[in-house]
């Protein structure tokens, strides 16, 4: 179906302007600023007739959010989440494209397993999709044969991971950084530091000198563990020329490893943070407990303040969610050592980011729409431009409310943000010109497309 979105406050490339946007055959066929529209009929754009009109007066039209960092749990962990349920949660939050991580069961470390995930998504996903190929110490041949136009990147775990996805062999790391054909997305935490801290905590717990709870998490997965690992990754990338994107930066110390004095298009080493590192700090553990246990750990208020400044000043280039659902019984256990790390967040990412001090909707669009598209080289997405895929979301910034478990679409059925007050709401989401979400209701007949990359 073709659409005319009229009277919208379009948000694009740092500007906000009233416009009519025309969607034909899944593409943005025209955008007419209201100041330029004149007496012509609002139903005619570029000589085309819109089949359905959506009046967005008073609301903001943004490019669809591109979430470069999710764990949708399929295959093998679908008791927690799956591509179908999590893509629904995504579009409810204005996310029109996602990039999913390889630590599933089996782990996505071969091209065959990668293509099997793409096949699943083509049948199940409401949003557009791509998947990372996971690095191991011994799958270099698989990594070097990636079709870089059809795969978002290589995921590298330089810290704790499941199975054999921790890459800790020096020769393997050097080869990967020197020869990787595409972007390396790295999880950076020093495994030796984390192991020592965990063993020390276990010994104290066994001796009865401490009953560990969620508040100890940043003392186990410390700021130093993050800094040392990130510094090593940045050093390797600088010496080899690799294209490195460090995921979920959580500390102030790491920020000095990244540049903000050159345009994004010129950077070879870039950084991502997540909504929870911008909105939460270690003071929230006492009340929220294991609900906010994640890796890397949420750190101090000083770290949070520094990260907020970094998204404003350009040291941080993108915001991804690290959406990682677990069932309540896996999260809320009676032991620090058994409570799973990670939580669902994709449905509320825009709302949480818009609640960050000093955050404007134009800046959110830069960090969550424009920059991911530019950084990954995504074909014709991330902007409101004529000829681009019509991935769009309508946001009401004058819709105060409260996040609730009762309206959580993730399969796990809960959110750590239950009870948080917000000021915004996504009312409509379009994926490739198809209206897939409208005021709490889904149009499930459509399936998203595989992302294509121009590199």
N, C-alpha and C positions, 0 to 999 in steps of 0.2 A: 504494500500500500504506500502511496505517496502522501507526504505531509507538508503543511505549512505551520511552522511555529512562529506565531506573530507576537509583536510587542514585547519581545524578550529583552532583558538586559544581558547582552552577550558579553562574555568574559574571554578575552583572547589577547595573548602577547602583551599583557600588562595594561590593556585598555578595557574599559567597560562602556558599552554604547548600546542604545536601543536599536533593535534590528528585527527584521523578518527573515527567517531562515527557511529555505525550500529544500525538501528532500524528495528526490526522484530516483527510483531504481537503486536505493541503498546509498546514494551519493549526495553530498551537499551540492545541489545544482546551482544555488544562488544564495547570496546574503545581501540584503538591501537595508542599509542604515535608514532608520525612520527619518532622519534629517534630510535624506536624499530621495525619499520615496515620492514626494510631491503628490499631485492629485490622482496618480494612476491607481487602479484597483489593487488593493492589497492581496487579491487572489491570483495575481499574475506575476510570476517571477521568471525572467529570462524566457518569456513566451510560453511558460508551462502552467498547467492548472493543478493546484493541490487537491488531492482527493479528500483529505481530512484536515481540519483546522484545529490547532491547539492554541488557545490564547494564554500566553505566559506573562501577561501584564503584571508587573510588580515582582516577578521572579527572575532568577538568573539562569542563563543558559551557558553551560560549561562543556568543554570537550569531555568525553568519557574518561574517567580515571583509569590509568594503566597501573595495575598493581604488579610490580616486578618480583614479588617475594611472597609466595603462599605455599601452604602445605595442605592440599586437598585430600590427602590420605589414600588415594586410589592409585594402584591396586593394593590389596592386602590388609588395609586397615580401615575398611569401610564401616566397621561398627562405630567409628568415631565421626566419619565424614565421608563424602564421596563427591565426585565432580558435579553431579546433578544438584545436590543440596547446596553445596558451597558456591556454585555459580549463581544460584538463586539469591543467596545472601549477598553475593557480590553486586548483582544488578540492583538489588534493593538499596545499596549504598552508592549507586552511581558509577560503579566499576564496570567497565565494558570490556576490558582485556586483562588477563592475568598470566603470570609466568610461574609455573609450579616446580617445586623442588624434588630431587630424585630420591630422598630417603623414605621410600615406600617399601612394600614387600611384594615381589623382589625389588631390590634397589635398581634404579634406572641407570645402569652403568654400561649398557651395550646399545648399539643402534637398533637392534631388533626390539628390545624392551621399550626403547624410546618411541618407536613407531607404533607399538601396541598401545601406549598411552595416548598418542595422537588419535588413534582409531577410536578409543573409548570416548575421548572428548568430542569427536565429531558426532557421536550419537547422543551425548548426554549434556553438553554444556550450553547454557543460555548465553554465555559471554564468549568473546574471542579468547584464544589460548595459545600458549607455547609452553615448552617443557625444557628444563635444563638436563644435560647429560652429566652424570656424576663422575668425578675423578676418583680413582683409587691409585694405589702404589703401582699397579701393574696393568692398567688398561689404556696405555698411551696410544696404541694403534687405533682404538675406537675413537678417542678424543680427536686425533689428528685427521680423521676422515669425516668429521661433521660437515653437513651441508650448511654453511654459514648463512645462507639466505632463508633457511627454514627452521633453524634452531636458535633459541635466544642466547644460549651461552653454555659455559662449563661451570658447574658448581664445585667448589673446592672447600672441603672442611679442613681447616688448619687447627681444629680443636675437637672436642668430644663429639662423636657422632655414633650412629648405630652401625652395626656390622663392620665391614672393612673400609668404610668411606673416610676414615681419618688418613690423610696423606702426610706421613711423617718421614718418608725416605728422602734424604737430601738430594740424591741424584734425580729421583722422580720429580721433585718439586722444581729443580733447576731446568729439567727438560720441558716440563709443562709450561713454565713461564717463558722459556725461550722459543717454544715452537707452537704454542696454542694458536689456532687459526681464528679465534674469536674472543670475545670478552670472557674473562674469568671473574665469576662472582664468588667472593670468599667469605666464609665464616671464620673469624679470627679470634681464637682464645688459646692460650698456651696450655697444652694438655698436661705437661709436667707440673705446673703450678696448681692446676685444678685437682690433679690426682693427690698431690701432697696435702692440700687443704682438706680434701674429702677424707683422706685417711686419718688426719689429725682429729677431725670432727667426729668420726666414727669411734676413735679411741676414747675421746672425752665422753661421748654418749654411752659407750659400753661401761665406762668407769663410774657412770652416774653423776658426773660433775656438770653435765648440761643436758637438757632436753631440747634438742634443736627444733626450731620451727622456721617459718618462712623468713623471719628477720635475719637469719644467718646466711641467706643465699648470696648477697653481695660480698660476704666474707669468704665464701668458697670460690665463687667465680668472680674474682677480684678485678679491679680496674687495672692492676699491673698485668694480669693475665691477658686482658684485652690489648693493652698497649704493646706489650712485647711481641705478641703474634702479629698485630697489625703493622708494627714497625718492620718486622721481617718481611711481610708480604709486600709492603711498599718498597723496601730496599730491593727485593728481587725484581719487582716490576720496573723500577727505575734503571736497574743495571741491564735488563734484557729487552726493554721496550715493550713489555707485555701490556695489554689493555686490561687493567684491574679495576674492579668495582667492589669495594669493601662494604659488606652488608651490615645492617643494624649496629651502627656506631652508638655506643652507650656511655662514653666517658669524655670529659673535657680534655684529658691528656692526648687522646688520639687525634684531636682536631688539628693540632699543629703539624701533623703529617700530611695535610691536604692543603691545596692552594685555592685561593679565591681571587687571584689577581689576573687570571686569564679567562676567556670565555669557555663555556662548557665544551664547545666543539673542538677546542684545542687541548683539552685535558686528556691525558692517558691514564691517570689515576684519579678515581672519583669515589664518593662516599654516599651511603644511604643511612638514614636513621628511620625510626618507626614512631607511630603516634604515641605509644605508651612511654617512650623515653622523653617525649616532649611534654607530656601531661602528668606523669607520675614520677615519684622518687621514693627513696627508701623509707620515708616517713609513712607511706601508704601500706607497708607490709603489715603493720600492727592491726589495721582494720580489715584489709582485703586478703591477707594471708596468702595461701597457695593459689588463689585465683590469679595472682599476678606473678607467680613464679615462671620465669622464662629464661632462655639462654640467648645472649648474655643477660646477666641479671640487671634489673633496674637498679640504678646507683643513687648517689646522693643528690640533694637539692642543688648543690653547686654544679654537679654534672648536668642536671636538667636545665638549669639557667644557661649554662654554656652552650648546650645543644640548641636551645631556642634561639640564642644569638647567632649560632652557626647556620641555621636554616635561613635566617634573614640576610646574613652577610655573604653567603655563597660558599662557605667551607663544606657544607652539606649540600649535595646536588639533588637528591631525590628522597621521597618518603614512600616506603613500602610497608605493608602491615606485618609481615611475618605471621600471618593468620595460621594458627596451628591448633585445631580443636582437639580436645580430649573429653571423654565422658566425665560427669561429675564424680563418679566413683573412682576414677583414675587420678583426679586432681585433689579431691578433698579427703585424703587419707589421714591416718593418725601418725605418720612418720615423714619427716623431711626427706628421707632417702627413697621413699616409694612414691611420693607425690610427683606427678609428671610435670615437665616444664613445657610451657606453651599454652596459648588460649586463643579463642576465636575473636576476630576484630574487624574483619573486612566490611561487614554491614554498616559499621559505625565509624569508619576511618575518616570520612569527610567531616562528620559532626565533631569528632574529637579534635581533629587538626584545626578546625575553625574555632575551637574553644581555647587554643593556645594563645598566650598573651602576644598581642601585636600582629596576629595573623589576619590577613585580608583574604578575600576570596580570590583575588587576582594572584596573590602569592601562592595560595594553595594550588591553583591551576598550574602555575609554573613548576612547582615541585612534584605534583602528582599526575600531571597530564603532559605538559610540554617537555619537561626534562627527560622523563623516561622514554618518550618517543625519540628524542634527539640522541640520547645516550646509547640506546640500542639500535638506532637506525631503522625504526619501525616504518613500514611503508604506509604513507598517507593516513596517519592517525595522530591523535594528540593535539590537534588544533581545529578551530572552526574556520575552514578554508574551502573555497569553491573547488570541487573535484576530489575532496577528501572523503573517505568513508564516513557516513553519518553515524558516528559513535558520539552520543550526546546525552547530557543529563540536565534536567530542570531542577533547580534548587530554590527552596523558599527559605530565605534568611530571616523571615519574620514569623517563625513557627516554633515558639518555645515549647519544650516538652521534656520528657524524662525517658531515658533508655530503660527497657524492661526485659527481663528474661521471657516474659510472656509473648513478646513480639520478635524474638530471636529466630531467624530462619536457618541458622547453621544446624546441622543434624544433632550436635551435642546438646542443644536446647538451653544454653545458658551463655551469659556474657559477663566478663569481669566489670563491665561498666553499668551493671544493673543499678538503677537509682540515680545515675549521673544526669544532671540537668543540662540540656543543650538548647541552642537557639535556632537550629536549622533542620531541614527535612528535605530529602530527595523525593520529588513527586512523580517524575517520569524518567525513564531510561530507555534510550534507543541504541540498539546494536545493529550496525550496518543498515540503518534506516528502518529497522523493525522495532516497534514499541513492545518491549518485553516486560516492562514494569510500570504500573500506573496506580498511584495512591494505595499501596498495600496489596495490589492484585498483580498476579503474573500472567503473561500471555505465553504459554509454554510451547506453542507449536513451532517456534523458531529454534535453530541451533547456530551457535557462533561459528566463526571461521578461524582457520589456522593463521597465525600472524606471519607476515613476510618481512624480511629484514634487508635493507639496502646497505651493504657494507663494501 
